[in-house]
Amino acid sequence: MTSIKNMAVSFQKINDQPPLVHHITNVVTVNDCANVTLALGGRPVMADSPEEAGEMVSMASSLVINIGTLHANSSKAMINAGLKANERGIPIIFDPVGVGATEYRKKTADYLLKKLRCSVICGNMSEMMAIAGEKTQARGVDSGDSMASAKKLASGLAAKLGATIAITGPRDVVSDGERTVSVANGHPMLANVTGTGCMTNSLIGVFAGSGNSPFDAAVAGIAAMGLAGEKAYQALCEGEGVGTFKVRLFDALSTLTPEEWQKGVQIY
């Protein structure tokens, strides 16, 4: 079981060892992913050309790959970077955005998982059901499935794929096949901001690139987004909505303290 004390230690490691996080992500959220990486204390690089992806990742501390706006060049870049990351022992965080929406996404995700050893796979319930080969109620990239069986699904997938599985939702679940926890931080308003799932994977990349285990990195990244969401909502004034909430979210991430981790993280 990961303790709240361990989470504070994971947070401190970022300051001790600021990681370079290489992203090959989608065009919708690329700027936000770069900014949350900076806000938490990491350094982003967003190189997505197949010609340089392998060389660029060699300098990185972690690699985040995301199939949100998938195309032939991006999938090739993911393979090139992923193979080099595996060769060098660099952790890979895979965000299978909308994997069940089209056959192209599903085949690409299956190929990536066949060719690469991912440290963390993080997505919503529908995405993880699709990865497991189960039918889903997803529409596009949004989840339409209940979280009732999330712990069982996460644990089974983790054992099958040899990776830490993180399922995001009203109450997030993380499992490495041996340990399974729920993270209860967050606020419903996070669901009204496009890309918070993508940004969460970036935060996991920051923690994974700072010497934390995949399991601890996944729990810490999810908890960081949840804590920041709570803090951002509390900072809103009357009449302020989603736009201001997003700004407050970046502010909250950049000002999280070890004391807030100790008091605020909710892990079960």
N, C-alpha and C positions, 0 to 999 in steps of 0.2 A: 504494500500500500504506500502510495506517495503521500507524504505529510506536508502540512502547510509550511513547516520549517524548511523542507526540501525545496519548496517553491520559492521561498525567499533566497535560498542559496542559488537556485537556477537563475533568478533575476540578477543577483550580484555578479554572476559569471559574465554577463554581457558587458559590464563595465570593466571587468578584469581582462576580457579578451573580445573586443568588438569584432563581430564577424562580417565578412564580405558575403552577402547572399546573392547568388546568381539566380535571376528569374527568367524563365521562358514562359510568359503568361499571356493573358488575353488583352486585346486592345481596349476593352471597356474599362478595365480597372488597373491598368499598368501604372499610371501615375499615383493612384492611391496606394498601391502595394509598395511602391518605392518610398512614399512618404511615411507609411506606418513603420517600415523597416528603420528609417531614420529616427522616427519618434521614439522607438523603443531602444535605440542605441546602436543599431546595426548600420551597415553600409550596403546600399543596393547597387546592383549592376543588372541591366535589363537587356543584355545582348541576345538577340533571337535569330541571328543569321546562321544557317547550317555551316557556313564556311569558317566561322570563328568560335562556334559554341564550345567545341571540345577544348580549344586553347584557352578560352576565357574561364571555363569552369575550373581549370587547373589552378587558378589563382584564388578560387573561392573557398569559403568555409562550409557552405551548404548550397544545395540546388533545389529550387522550387519549380516544378513543372505543372502547367495548368492548361486544360484542353477547352477552355471556354469559347475561344474563337479559332477553332482548329482549322488548319490547312496543311497542304503537303509540305511546305517548307518548315512550318513550325514543328510538325511531327518528326521531320528529319533532324532538326536542330535538337529536339528532346532526346532522340536516340544518340546522336553524336555526343552531346553533353553528358547524358546519363551513363554511357559506356565509360567515358573518361572518369566520371565521378566514382563509379564502381571500382575502376582500376586504382584510384588514388584513395579510396576509403572515405570519400566525401558523402555525407548523408543526403539522400534524395527525399524530398517531400512531394507527393503526388496529389493534385487536386483534380479529381475526375468530373469536372463540371458538366452537368447534363448528359452523363454517359449513357443513360437509357433512352435519350430522346431520338437518336438516329442510329442506324446500323453502322454508319461510318465512324461515329464516336465510339461505339461499343467495340468494333474491330480494332480501332487504333488503341484504345485503352488495354484491350486484351494483349495486343502485340507489345505495348510498352511494359506491361507486367511480366510478359514472357521473357523479354530481353534484358530488363533492368531489375536490380535488387533495390526496392524502395524501402527506406527506413520508416516512413510514416505515410499512410494514405488517409486523407481527411476529406470528408464530404457529408452531404445530408443523407437522411435515411433512404430516400429513393435511389440516390446514386450508389450507395453501398449495397442495396438490394440488387441493383443491376449488375454490379461487379460480381456479386455472388451467384448471378444467373437466375434470380427470382423476378417474377412479374411485379411491376410497380404501377403506381397511380400518378406518376410524375407528369407534369405538363411543362415542356421546355426544360429549363434549368431549375425549376422550382420543385420542391418536395411535396408530394401529396399523400405520403404514407405515414401511418402511426409509428410512434417511437416505442410501442409496447414491448417489442422483441429486440430492442437495440442492443442490450447487453449480450444476449445470446448470439446475435448476428456478429457483433464486433469481436467477441471471443473466438467464434468459429472461423471467421475470415482471417484473424490474426494468426491462428494456428496453421491455417491452410497456406497463407501467402508469406509467412515468416516476416511480417511487418507489424508495426503498431498501427492499429485501426482507430480512427477518431470519427465519431458520428455526431454531427452538430444538429441541434434542435432546441426545443424549449428547455430541456435538461440534457447537456452533452454527455457523451459516453466515450471513454478511452480504454482500449484493451491491448495488451501484448500477447494474449493467449493464456497467460498465467495470472496476471493482475488485471482487474477490471474496476474502473471507478466512474462515478458520475461527477460532473462539475455543474454546480447550480447557479453560477454567476451569470449576469446578463440582464438585458432589458428588452421588452417587446419592440421598442423603437428601432433596435438594430436591424430588424427585418425590413424596415422601410428605407434602408440605405443600400443601394446597389453595391455589391462586391464585398460585403463584410465577411463572407465565407472565404473569398480569395485573400482578403487581408489577413484573416486568421491563419491561413497557410503561410503567409509571409512571416507572421510572428513566430510560428512554429519553426520556420527556417532560421530565424534569429537565434532562438534558444538552442536548436540542434547544432548550429554553427559555433556555439560558444562552449562546446564540450559536454553538453548535457546528453543523457541517453535519449533515444527516440521516444520512449514512454514519458519521461519527465518533460521533454521538449513539447510533446503534444499536449499534455495536461497544462503546462505553463502557458503555452501560446493561446489555448482556448480560455484559460482563466484570465489572461491579460486582456483579451478582447471583452470578456464579460465584465470585468472590473471597470474597464474604461467606459463601457456602455452605461453602467450604473452611475459612474462619476459624471459622465457627460449629461445624462438626464437630470441629475440633481443640480447641475449648473445652469439649466435653462431658466429663463425668465418668462413671465407671462407674455403670450403672443409670439413666442419663438417656436419654430417647428423643425422639420427634418433638416433643412439647410444649415441652420445654426447648430443642431445636434451633431451633424457631421464634423463641423469645425471643432466643437467641444470634444468630440471623440479623439481627434488628433491631439488636442491640448491635454486631454486626460492621459493618453498613452505616454506623452512626453514628460509628464510630471508625476507618474506613479512612483511611490516611495516604498522601500522595504517595509515600513510600518503599515502601509495600506495593504500590502500583501499579507502580512501577519494577521491583520484584523479582518480583511475582507474576503479572502479566498474561501470558497465553500466546496470542499471535496468530500465525497461519501463513497 
